[in-house]
């Protein structure tokens, strides 16, 4: 583990935008973070989700969302990483459990294959509006906004939404294309949905109110 004074320096540089410092800081905290993750890994999903899966997605979030870290020095940063890792682990387990019997309304691709507009199904899944979507808007204006919003996401987040949610590919195929485990794909998807909701903003931009 990096010495406290070194960790303080690395964290300060990382928050100023020094990516090399951030990578060094993450590397120094990996053993302890891995130990914390491993202590909570149990049950039937242990063979599907491993510490490396969780670490990879957690570090991706840390690198792209460092502005969300509010402070507390190196110990606070480690606590923040631990929370990110816990959220990723929980999301993966929930998704894997849900995949046993996925409700049709939750499977965007299934709706698209049945003739439903996949962009509309994604909107409903994300819950970005409380108004009744306009089908015309979904096929026109919203589709353009969706493409723009997806382009702002980290590349893997965009890919997982396009492959799994919009194209309706099976999780195993998505995992193969991304070079990730199925558990990691579900973690990526959960984070991707969070980012996409933020990027889309208020649903009123894209939808008409109920008449």
HELIX and SHEET records of a PDB file:
HELIX    1   1 UNK A    4  UNK A   15  1                                  12    
HELIX    2   2 UNK A   19  UNK A   38  1                                  20    
HELIX    3   3 UNK A   44  UNK A   47  5                                   4    
HELIX    4   4 UNK A   51  UNK A   64  1                                  14    
HELIX    5   5 UNK A   66  UNK A   68  5                                   3    
HELIX    6   6 UNK A   73  UNK A   98  1                                  26    
HELIX    7   7 UNK A   99  UNK A  101  5                                   3    
HELIX    8   8 UNK A  104  UNK A  106  5                                   3    
HELIX    9   9 UNK A  108  UNK A  113  1                                   6    
HELIX   10  10 UNK A  118  UNK A  126  1                                   9    
HELIX   11  11 UNK A  135  UNK A  139  1                                   5    
HELIX   12  12 UNK A  141  UNK A  151  1                                  11    
HELIX   13  13 UNK A  155  UNK A  160  1                                   6    
HELIX   14  14 UNK A  161  UNK A  166  3                                   6    
HELIX   15  15 UNK A  171  UNK A  178  1                                   8    
HELIX   16  16 UNK A  182  UNK A  200  1                                  19    
HELIX   17  17 UNK A  203  UNK A  205  5                                   3    
END                                                                             
